[in-house]
Amino acid sequence: MTQPEGTLGPVDWRALAERLGTLRADGESGGSDLGRRALELILGADALRAAVDYYVAALPGAELARSVLALLRPLPAMERCLEVWRGDADPDARRAAVELLRVVADRRALAWVGEFLRDRDDGVQTWGAGVVDQLLWSGQVDAEDCAPLMEAMQTHPNEGVRRYAELIHSFLAGRGDASEPGATPDPAGM
């Protein structure tokens, strides 16, 4: 029997489970995060990094690559976005890398946002603020995790960054997040 075109072939699930540490004497563990990590390993770091480059180059099919990376949030893609931002001379590529990071990031990327906000390029600064927005919106981080960044965003010279700060405050207020930076709990519960 032949494999259908486009498949990677059989996966050694036991070996993959052992590598991920999901097998235990009393059973197995699973979940979405482990599934994402397994897919990251099946696809491989090189393919995920290449998907970032493909997206940044804006080639046909780039949105599909972005969608896959956004679904998986793989560390190799986050690291490649950071490398492109730091090392590419093309300002459009640098902006595209931070814009992609916005949807690929998990909480580990929060540590990089301060650098984006200090970047010389307004577009990078704005997309960096977008990383904070997406991390909060997706529940990857809490408002208190972002408090110092939110303070910097509120007074940032870039109007786009300040708009993101306003948008985030509105989102947090609508969610009733008492841990929102600068929020005070309503003693009446209203």
C-alpha positions as CSV (number, residue, x, y, z in Angstrom):
1,M,0.0,0.0,0.0
2,T,1.4,3.4,-0.9
3,Q,1.2,6.6,1.2
4,P,-1.1,9.3,-0.1
5,E,0.8,12.2,-1.7
6,G,1.9,14.8,0.8
7,T,2.0,12.7,3.9
8,L,5.1,12.5,6.1
9,G,4.8,8.7,6.6
10,P,4.1,6.8,9.7
11,V,5.0,8.4,13.0
12,D,6.6,6.4,15.8
13,W,4.1,7.6,18.4
14,R,5.7,5.6,21.2
15,A,9.1,7.1,20.6
16,L,7.6,10.6,20.3
17,A,5.7,10.1,23.6
18,E,8.9,9.0,25.3
19,R,10.7,12.0,23.9
20,L,8.0,14.3,25.2
21,G,7.9,12.5,28.6
22,T,4.1,11.7,28.3
23,L,4.4,8.0,29.3
24,R,4.3,7.2,33.0
25,A,3.9,4.1,35.0
26,D,0.3,5.0,35.8
27,G,-0.7,6.0,32.3
28,E,-0.2,8.7,29.8
29,S,-0.6,12.5,29.7
30,G,-1.8,14.5,26.7
31,G,-3.3,17.8,25.9
32,S,-3.2,20.6,23.4
33,D,0.3,21.9,24.4
34,L,1.8,18.4,24.1
35,G,0.1,18.0,20.7
36,R,1.5,21.3,19.5
37,R,5.0,20.2,20.7
38,A,4.6,16.9,19.0
39,L,3.7,18.6,15.7
40,E,6.6,20.9,16.1
41,L,8.9,17.8,16.4
42,I,7.2,16.0,13.5
43,L,7.6,19.0,11.2
44,G,11.1,19.9,12.4
45,A,12.7,23.1,13.4
46,D,14.1,23.7,10.0
47,A,10.7,23.6,8.3
48,L,9.2,25.9,10.9
49,R,12.1,28.4,10.6
50,A,11.7,28.2,6.8
51,A,8.0,29.0,7.2
52,V,8.9,32.3,8.9
53,D,11.3,33.2,6.1
54,Y,8.5,32.3,3.5
55,Y,6.0,34.5,5.3
56,V,8.5,37.4,5.7
57,A,9.2,37.2,1.9
58,A,5.5,37.5,1.3
59,L,5.4,34.7,-1.2
60,P,2.2,33.1,-2.5
61,G,0.9,30.8,0.3
62,A,2.5,33.0,3.0
63,E,-0.9,33.4,4.8
64,L,-1.2,29.6,5.0
65,A,2.3,29.4,6.5
66,R,1.3,32.2,9.0
67,S,-1.9,30.2,9.9
68,V,0.1,27.1,10.6
69,L,2.6,28.9,12.7
70,A,-0.1,30.8,14.6
71,L,-1.8,27.5,15.4
72,L,1.4,25.8,16.7
73,R,3.2,28.7,18.3
74,P,6.5,26.9,17.9
75,L,9.7,28.1,19.6
76,P,11.8,27.7,16.5
77,A,9.5,30.1,14.7
78,M,9.6,32.6,17.5
79,E,13.3,32.5,17.6
80,R,13.5,32.9,13.8
81,C,11.3,36.0,14.0
82,L,13.6,37.5,16.6
83,E,16.7,36.7,14.4
84,V,15.1,38.4,11.3
85,W,14.2,41.4,13.4
86,R,17.7,41.7,14.8
87,G,19.7,40.9,11.7
88,D,17.9,41.8,8.5
89,A,18.8,45.1,6.9
90,D,15.4,45.4,5.1
91,P,13.0,47.4,7.3
92,D,10.0,45.6,5.7
93,A,11.4,42.2,6.7
94,R,12.0,43.4,10.2
95,R,8.5,44.7,10.5
96,A,7.0,41.5,9.0
97,A,9.0,39.4,11.5
98,V,7.6,41.3,14.5
99,E,4.1,41.3,13.0
100,L,4.3,37.5,12.6
101,L,5.7,37.1,16.1
102,R,2.5,38.9,17.3
103,V,0.4,35.8,16.3
104,V,3.1,33.1,16.9
105,A,4.3,34.3,20.3
106,D,3.7,32.6,23.6
107,R,4.6,34.1,27.0
108,R,8.4,33.7,26.3
109,A,8.2,36.5,23.8
110,L,7.0,39.1,26.4
111,A,10.7,39.5,27.4
112,W,11.5,40.8,23.9
113,V,8.7,43.5,23.7
114,G,10.8,46.2,25.5
115,E,13.4,45.9,22.8
116,F,10.7,46.3,20.1
117,L,9.4,49.4,21.8
118,R,12.9,50.9,21.8
119,D,13.5,50.0,18.1
120,R,14.3,52.9,15.8
121,D,11.4,51.9,13.4
122,D,7.9,53.0,14.1
123,G,6.4,49.9,12.5
124,V,8.4,47.6,14.7
125,Q,7.4,49.6,17.7
126,T,3.7,49.3,16.8
127,W,3.9,45.6,16.1
128,G,5.8,45.1,19.3
129,A,2.8,46.6,21.2
130,G,0.6,44.3,19.2
131,V,2.5,41.3,20.7
132,V,1.4,42.5,24.2
133,D,-2.2,42.8,22.9
134,Q,-2.2,39.3,21.4
135,L,-0.6,37.7,24.5
136,L,-3.2,39.3,26.7
137,W,-6.1,38.5,24.4
138,S,-5.1,34.9,24.0
139,G,-4.6,34.4,27.8
140,Q,-0.9,33.6,27.4
141,V,-0.1,36.3,30.0
142,D,-1.9,38.3,32.7
143,A,-2.2,42.1,33.0
144,E,0.2,42.1,35.9
145,D,2.8,40.4,33.7
146,C,2.5,43.4,31.3
147,A,2.4,46.3,33.8
148,P,5.8,47.7,33.1
149,L,5.3,47.4,29.3
150,M,1.9,49.0,29.5
151,E,3.3,52.0,31.4
152,A,5.9,52.4,28.6
153,M,3.3,52.0,25.9
154,Q,1.0,54.7,27.5
155,T,3.7,57.4,27.3
156,H,5.4,56.1,24.1
157,P,6.2,58.8,21.5
158,N,4.7,56.5,18.8
159,E,1.0,57.2,18.4
160,G,0.4,53.6,17.2
161,V,1.9,52.2,20.4
162,R,-0.3,54.5,22.5
163,R,-3.4,53.4,20.6
164,Y,-2.5,49.8,21.4
165,A,-2.2,50.7,25.1
166,E,-5.7,52.3,24.9
167,L,-7.1,49.2,23.1
168,I,-5.6,46.9,25.7
169,H,-7.0,49.0,28.6
170,S,-10.4,48.9,27.0
171,F,-10.2,45.1,26.6
172,L,-9.1,44.6,30.2
173,A,-11.8,46.9,31.5
174,G,-14.4,45.1,29.5
175,R,-13.2,41.8,30.8
176,G,-13.4,43.3,34.4
177,D,-9.7,42.5,35.0
178,A,-9.0,44.0,38.4
179,S,-5.3,43.3,37.9
180,E,-5.2,45.7,34.9
181,P,-2.4,48.2,35.4
182,G,-3.8,51.3,37.0
183,A,-7.1,49.7,37.8
184,T,-8.7,50.0,41.2
185,P,-11.3,47.5,42.3
186,D,-14.8,49.0,42.7
187,P,-15.9,48.5,46.3
188,A,-19.5,48.4,45.2
189,G,-18.8,45.5,42.8
190,M,-19.9,47.6,39.8
